[in-house]
Amino acid sequence: MSSNGTDPDVDDTACWDARRGIFRTRKGGWVIGEAVYNHGYSMMDDLVGHCSFFQVLLLNVTGRLPERRLADWLEATFICLSWPDPRIWCNQVGALAGSARTSPAAAVAAGCLAADSRLYGPGVLEAATAFIVAALDRQRAGWTAERIVADALARLPGQGRPVLVGYARPIATGDERVAAMARVAHELGCPDGPHLQLAWSIDAVLGRDHGEGINLAGYVAAFLSDQGYRGHEIARIYSAWVNSGVHACYAEARDRPADTFLPMRCDDVEYCGIPPRPLPTGC
């Protein structure tokens, strides 16, 4: 790696040499006998008992301490992804781990990893943010919501459904979580900013012309873009978005007899391989 951290250069180790044996951080740290610091705040004096967990989560991820109502909004979005349903793919992992008697930490970590995808779960948030940010730039350049949708769909050849990132769902039509979060935002006094206003316009076009609508990832991406958060920050904030639902399914399976989550018999498996054949003589 070169000293400027760009192109790899095996002959230039200055970047690594400058960090060898040294912890470098702008986040904070523990000064033994004095305080634990977090972005200039004393965690025990300034944060504990004064700020919510989700305020500190945002501070840890972004370096900016938000107002309480934004953290309360964020907490509500986490509840939206805390469904205790073992049929959901990441919750299945947690339930299977509980049935296999793993530790809670291993089960929840595995469940969160199962949701780490660019196609579903918190993994779509960065792409959803990029879409709505680019769409707002186009609207400011004179594009209508109809043109934005048409252009986006034209880039998805061969799909049976008009699936835009941040819009539509694989099983159901509509997203009850968006209505719930819009209610929470209204109750907290959080107005719709330009990204979210455009997101609603795109939702209206898709609903009218294609029977699809905004999903929770699209709503979250637009809302937090209006709060000044960037795509990579939003993805980091929600990296463990599904953990509470995984916890629930792990706990239920762990409290039942071992190996009883979706047990299978051999005849449950449909074998489509080479049929049985006799062994050659002399083996």
Secondary structure, 3 states (H helix, E strand, C coil): CCCCCCCCCCCCCHHHHCCCCCCCCCCEEEECCCEEEECCEEHHHHHCCCCCHHHHHHHHHHCCCCCHHHHHHHHHHHHHCCCCCCCCHHHHHHHHHHHCCCCHHHHHHHHHHHCCCCCCHHHHHHHHHHHHHHHHHHHHCCCCHHHHHHHHHHCCCCCCCCCCCCECCCCCCCCHHHHHHHHHHHHHCCCCCHHHHHHHHHHHHHHHHHCCCECHHHHHHHHHHHCCCCHHHHHHHCCCCCHHHHHHHHHHHHCCCCCCCCCCCHHHCCCCCCCCCCCCCCC
